[in-house]
Amino acid sequence: PTWGGLELFMDKLRTQVGLPLFLCNGLLAFSLNLLSVQLVKVVGPVTFVMCGIAKDVLIVSGSVVVLGAIVTGRQVVGYAFALLGIFMFQQAKNKAEEFSVFEVCNQ
């Protein structure tokens, strides 16, 4: 096998990006992963996913308002369902005691 692609990559890495910047980027990405793991431990995996969905909705909404991005009807419906899911999750989380009573009554 030829390693021409790897040599070209390494040459561009040294000349255009620089090894220190490349290493700092890797360290930052690794640190972000460590922080994400710690955050999941604190808030729980479902809340973490809900925050990710809320972030996506905010990014798309911001691009529509600030950049004038075009959003299709299907996207609007999808994000409306995402927002509804976040709302329902928050309601269920706030009323967790009622849900646990429901489970006891159903058994």
Residue frames as a rotation matrix with the C-alpha (Angstrom) as fourth column:
PRO 1
0.567 0.824 0.000 0.00
0.824 -0.567 0.000 0.00
0.000 0.000 -1.000 0.00
THR 2
-0.308 -0.635 0.708 1.06
0.604 -0.706 -0.371 3.54
0.735 0.314 0.601 -0.68
TRP 3
0.017 0.232 -0.973 1.22
0.951 -0.304 -0.055 6.10
-0.308 -0.924 -0.226 2.11
GLY 4
-0.675 -0.313 0.668 1.09
0.608 -0.750 0.263 9.13
0.418 0.583 0.696 -0.20
GLY 5
0.260 0.870 0.418 -2.17
0.294 -0.484 0.824 10.34
0.920 -0.091 -0.381 1.36
LEU 6
0.744 -0.038 -0.667 -0.73
0.668 0.009 0.744 10.22
-0.022 -0.999 0.032 4.86
GLU 7
-0.338 -0.936 -0.102 2.44
0.906 -0.353 0.234 12.00
-0.255 -0.013 0.967 3.78
LEU 8
-0.476 0.252 0.843 0.39
0.428 -0.771 0.472 14.71
0.768 0.586 0.259 2.07
PHE 9
0.648 0.758 -0.079 -1.77
0.383 -0.235 0.893 15.07
0.658 -0.609 -0.442 5.18
MET 10
0.458 -0.547 -0.701 1.26
0.830 -0.019 0.557 15.38
-0.318 -0.837 0.445 7.47
ASP 11
-0.601 -0.693 0.398 2.88
0.794 -0.574 0.200 17.93
0.090 0.436 0.895 5.13
LYS 12
-0.144 0.633 0.760 -0.26
0.235 -0.725 0.648 20.09
0.961 0.271 -0.044 5.07
LEU 13
0.743 0.381 -0.550 -0.61
0.583 0.035 0.812 19.69
0.328 -0.924 -0.196 8.84
ARG 14
-0.002 -0.849 -0.528 2.90
0.920 -0.208 0.333 21.06
-0.393 -0.485 0.781 9.38
THR 15
-0.795 -0.453 0.403 2.69
0.597 -0.700 0.390 23.87
0.106 0.551 0.828 6.82
GLN 16
-0.423 0.704 0.570 -0.92
0.097 -0.590 0.802 25.05
0.901 0.395 0.181 6.98
VAL 17
0.664 0.739 -0.117 -2.19
0.148 0.024 0.989 24.22
0.733 -0.674 -0.094 10.46
GLY 18
-0.190 -0.795 0.577 0.83
-0.699 -0.303 -0.648 23.74
0.689 -0.526 -0.498 12.65
LEU 19
-0.336 -0.025 -0.942 1.42
0.316 0.939 -0.137 20.91
0.888 -0.343 -0.307 15.06
PRO 20
-0.987 -0.024 -0.159 0.83
0.159 -0.262 -0.952 22.98
-0.019 -0.965 0.263 18.25
LEU 21
-0.502 0.861 -0.085 -2.62
-0.861 -0.507 -0.040 24.09
-0.078 0.053 0.996 17.05
PHE 22
-0.044 0.443 -0.895 -3.47
-0.478 0.778 0.409 20.52
0.877 0.446 0.178 16.03
LEU 23
-0.617 -0.256 -0.744 -2.45
0.453 0.658 -0.602 19.19
0.643 -0.708 -0.290 19.45
CYS 24
-0.949 0.315 0.026 -4.38
-0.228 -0.622 -0.749 21.92
-0.220 -0.717 0.662 21.27
ASN 25
-0.232 0.896 -0.379 -7.46
-0.905 -0.056 0.421 21.06
0.356 0.441 0.824 19.23
GLY 26
-0.128 0.123 -0.984 -7.14
0.003 0.992 0.123 17.39
0.992 0.013 -0.127 20.22
LEU 27
-0.878 -0.246 -0.410 -6.66
0.402 0.084 -0.912 18.28
0.259 -0.966 0.025 23.88
LEU 28
-0.756 0.653 0.052 -9.71
-0.636 -0.713 -0.297 20.54
-0.157 -0.257 0.954 23.80
ALA 29
-0.026 0.753 -0.658 -11.84
-0.707 0.451 0.545 17.81
0.707 0.479 0.521 22.19
PHE 30
-0.393 -0.187 -0.900 -10.66
0.366 0.867 -0.339 15.27
0.844 -0.462 -0.272 24.78
SER 31
-0.995 0.013 -0.103 -11.49
0.087 -0.431 -0.898 17.71
-0.055 -0.902 0.428 27.60
LEU 32
-0.442 0.890 -0.114 -14.95
-0.882 -0.409 0.234 18.28
0.162 0.204 0.966 26.15
ASN 33
-0.002 0.412 -0.911 -15.58
-0.215 0.890 0.402 14.52
0.977 0.197 0.087 26.18
LEU 34
-0.714 -0.300 -0.632 -14.48
0.518 0.379 -0.766 14.28
0.470 -0.875 -0.115 29.82
LEU 35
-0.913 0.406 0.038 -16.79
-0.355 -0.745 -0.565 17.16
-0.201 -0.529 0.824 30.75
SER 36
-0.212 0.867 -0.450 -19.68
-0.796 0.114 0.595 15.54
0.567 0.484 0.666 28.88
VAL 37
-0.247 0.064 -0.967 -19.23
0.280 0.960 -0.007 12.31
0.928 -0.272 -0.255 30.82
GLN 38
-0.915 -0.125 -0.383 -19.21
0.401 -0.192 -0.896 14.21
0.038 -0.973 0.226 34.12
LEU 39
-0.716 0.697 -0.033 -22.31
-0.698 -0.716 -0.004 16.18
-0.027 0.020 0.999 33.10
VAL 40
-0.101 0.673 -0.732 -24.17
-0.415 0.641 0.646 12.96
0.904 0.369 0.215 32.23
LYS 41
-0.543 -0.155 -0.825 -23.30
0.584 0.637 -0.504 11.62
0.604 -0.755 -0.255 35.70
VAL 42
-0.970 0.125 -0.210 -24.73
0.079 -0.654 -0.752 14.77
-0.232 -0.746 0.624 37.33
VAL 43
-0.502 0.812 -0.297 -27.91
-0.801 -0.566 -0.192 15.39
-0.325 0.142 0.935 35.33
GLY 44
-0.006 0.479 0.878 -28.64
0.003 0.878 -0.479 11.93
-1.000 -0.001 -0.007 33.95
PRO 45
-0.783 -0.428 0.452 -28.59
0.386 0.236 0.892 10.67
-0.488 0.873 -0.020 30.36
VAL 46
0.017 0.862 0.506 -32.17
1.000 -0.007 -0.021 11.63
-0.015 0.507 -0.862 29.46
THR 47
0.720 0.201 -0.664 -31.73
0.326 -0.943 0.068 15.23
-0.612 -0.266 -0.745 30.62
PHE 48
-0.299 -0.915 -0.270 -28.43
-0.006 -0.281 0.960 15.38
-0.954 0.289 0.078 28.73
VAL 49
-0.659 0.125 0.742 -30.14
0.733 0.329 0.596 14.26
-0.169 0.936 -0.309 25.51
MET 50
0.461 0.887 0.006 -32.99
0.879 -0.456 -0.138 16.74
-0.120 0.069 -0.990 26.08
CYS 51
0.392 -0.414 -0.821 -30.44
0.047 -0.883 0.468 19.54
-0.919 -0.222 -0.327 26.44
GLY 52
-0.701 -0.671 0.241 -28.87
0.227 0.110 0.968 18.46
-0.676 0.733 0.075 23.16
ILE 53
-0.225 0.720 0.656 -32.25
0.972 0.121 0.201 18.62
0.065 0.683 -0.728 21.41
ALA 54
0.706 0.472 -0.528 -32.94
0.554 -0.832 -0.003 22.06
-0.441 -0.290 -0.849 22.91
LYS 55
-0.129 -0.846 -0.518 -29.51
0.008 -0.523 0.852 23.20
-0.992 0.106 0.074 21.68
ASP 56
-0.738 -0.124 0.664 -30.32
0.612 0.292 0.735 22.00
-0.285 0.948 -0.139 18.16
VAL 57
0.292 0.925 0.243 -33.65
0.956 -0.291 -0.042 23.84
0.032 0.244 -0.969 18.18
LEU 58
0.616 -0.108 -0.780 -31.94
0.241 -0.918 0.317 27.04
-0.750 -0.383 -0.539 19.35
ILE 59
-0.515 -0.857 -0.037 -29.25
0.165 -0.141 0.976 26.76
-0.842 0.496 0.213 16.66
VAL 60
-0.538 0.379 0.753 -31.81
0.841 0.187 0.507 26.34
0.052 0.906 -0.419 13.88
SER 61
0.580 0.791 -0.193 -34.02
0.807 -0.590 0.003 29.11
-0.112 -0.158 -0.981 15.28
GLY 62
0.287 -0.568 -0.772 -31.04
0.142 -0.772 0.620 31.42
-0.947 -0.287 -0.141 15.54
SER 63
-0.746 -0.589 0.309 -29.96
0.366 0.024 0.930 30.71
-0.556 0.808 0.198 11.98
VAL 64
-0.074 0.801 0.594 -33.48
0.981 -0.050 0.189 31.49
0.181 0.596 -0.782 10.76
VAL 65
0.774 0.430 -0.465 -33.66
0.556 -0.813 0.173 34.79
-0.304 -0.393 -0.868 12.70
VAL 66
0.281 -0.757 -0.590 -30.09
-0.047 -0.625 0.780 36.00
-0.959 -0.191 -0.211 12.23
LEU 67
-0.707 -0.707 0.025 -29.07
-0.063 0.098 0.993 34.54
-0.704 0.701 -0.114 8.86
GLY 68
-0.016 0.800 -0.600 -32.49
-0.888 -0.287 -0.359 34.23
-0.460 0.527 0.715 7.23
ALA 69
-0.936 -0.348 0.052 -32.05
-0.299 0.864 0.405 30.51
-0.187 0.364 -0.913 6.63
ILE 70
-0.145 0.899 -0.414 -34.93
-0.888 0.066 0.455 28.77
0.436 0.434 0.789 4.91
VAL 71
-0.822 -0.018 0.569 -36.65
-0.371 0.775 -0.511 26.01
-0.432 -0.631 -0.644 6.87
THR 72
-0.714 0.574 -0.400 -39.03
-0.187 0.395 0.899 23.51
0.674 0.717 -0.175 5.28
GLY 73
0.176 0.897 0.406 -42.42
-0.831 -0.086 0.550 22.63
0.528 -0.434 0.730 6.70
ARG 74
0.616 -0.018 -0.787 -41.16
0.182 0.976 0.120 19.16
0.766 -0.217 0.605 7.58
GLN 75
-0.489 -0.855 -0.171 -38.35
0.457 -0.085 -0.885 20.70
0.743 -0.511 0.432 9.64
VAL 76
-0.524 0.377 0.764 -40.80
-0.657 -0.749 -0.081 22.99
0.542 -0.544 0.640 11.44
VAL 77
0.605 0.783 -0.143 -43.00
-0.547 0.539 0.641 20.01
0.579 -0.309 0.754 12.32
GLY 78
0.313 -0.570 -0.759 -39.98
0.483 0.784 -0.390 18.01
0.818 -0.244 0.521 13.47
TYR 79
-0.755 -0.631 0.180 -38.70
0.205 -0.487 -0.849 20.78
0.623 -0.604 0.497 15.72
ALA 80
-0.128 0.789 0.601 -42.22
-0.814 -0.430 0.391 21.41
0.567 -0.439 0.697 17.02
PHE 81
0.738 0.343 -0.581 -42.36
-0.047 0.885 0.463 17.74
0.673 -0.315 0.669 18.07
ALA 82
-0.194 -0.889 -0.415 -38.92
0.601 0.227 -0.766 18.13
0.775 -0.399 0.490 19.66
LEU 83
-0.733 -0.032 0.679 -40.09
-0.370 -0.819 -0.438 21.16
0.570 -0.573 0.589 21.64
LEU 84
0.365 0.922 0.129 -43.26
-0.719 0.191 0.668 19.32
0.591 -0.337 0.733 22.65
GLY 85
0.503 -0.259 -0.824 -41.14
0.370 0.927 -0.065 16.40
0.781 -0.273 0.562 23.82
ILE 86
-0.642 -0.764 0.064 -38.95
0.327 -0.349 -0.878 18.71
0.693 -0.543 0.474 25.89
PHE 87
-0.393 0.590 0.706 -42.03
-0.751 -0.648 0.124 20.32
0.530 -0.482 0.698 27.43
MET 88
0.646 0.693 -0.319 -43.59
-0.416 0.671 0.614 16.95
0.640 -0.263 0.722 28.25
PHE 89
0.085 -0.714 -0.695 -40.32
0.561 0.611 -0.559 15.69
0.824 -0.342 0.452 29.71
GLN 90
-0.792 -0.395 0.466 -40.06
-0.082 -0.687 -0.722 18.76
0.606 -0.609 0.512 31.92
GLN 91
0.039 0.894 0.446 -43.66
-0.856 -0.201 0.476 18.35
0.516 -0.400 0.758 33.08
ALA 92
0.698 0.196 -0.689 -43.08
0.024 0.955 0.295 14.69
0.716 -0.222 0.662 33.90
LYS 93
-0.305 -0.893 -0.331 -39.86
0.530 0.130 -0.838 15.52
0.791 -0.432 0.434 35.72
ASN 94
-0.685 0.096 0.722 -41.58
-0.482 -0.802 -0.351 18.22
0.546 -0.589 0.596 37.78
LYS 95
0.253 0.866 0.431 -44.40
-0.961 0.172 0.219 15.84
0.115 -0.469 0.875 38.69
ALA 96
-0.471 -0.548 -0.691 -42.27
-0.499 0.812 -0.303 12.74
0.727 0.202 -0.656 39.26
GLU 97
-0.889 0.156 0.430 -44.02
-0.357 0.351 -0.866 12.01
-0.286 -0.923 -0.256 42.54
GLU 98
0.097 0.991 -0.088 -47.42
-0.811 0.028 -0.585 11.77
-0.577 0.128 0.807 40.83
PHE 99
0.229 -0.063 -0.972 -46.01
-0.817 0.530 -0.226 9.38
0.529 0.845 0.070 38.25
SER 100
-0.811 -0.550 -0.199 -44.57
-0.342 0.722 -0.601 7.11
0.474 -0.420 -0.774 40.92
VAL 101
-0.546 0.718 0.432 -47.99
-0.498 0.136 -0.856 7.05
-0.673 -0.683 0.283 42.68
PHE 102
0.332 0.657 -0.677 -49.57
-0.937 0.149 -0.316 6.08
-0.107 0.739 0.665 39.33
GLU 103
-0.261 -0.528 -0.808 -47.18
-0.613 0.737 -0.284 3.16
0.746 0.421 -0.516 39.00
VAL 104
-0.962 -0.067 0.266 -48.02
-0.264 0.497 -0.827 1.93
-0.077 -0.865 -0.496 42.52
CYS 105
-0.173 0.981 0.089 -51.77
-0.672 -0.052 -0.739 2.18
-0.720 -0.188 0.668 41.82
ASN 106
0.306 0.277 -0.911 -51.46
-0.928 0.302 -0.220 0.27
0.214 0.912 0.349 38.53
GLN 107
-0.593 -0.603 -0.534 -49.64
-0.466 0.797 -0.384 -2.64
0.657 0.021 -0.753 40.16
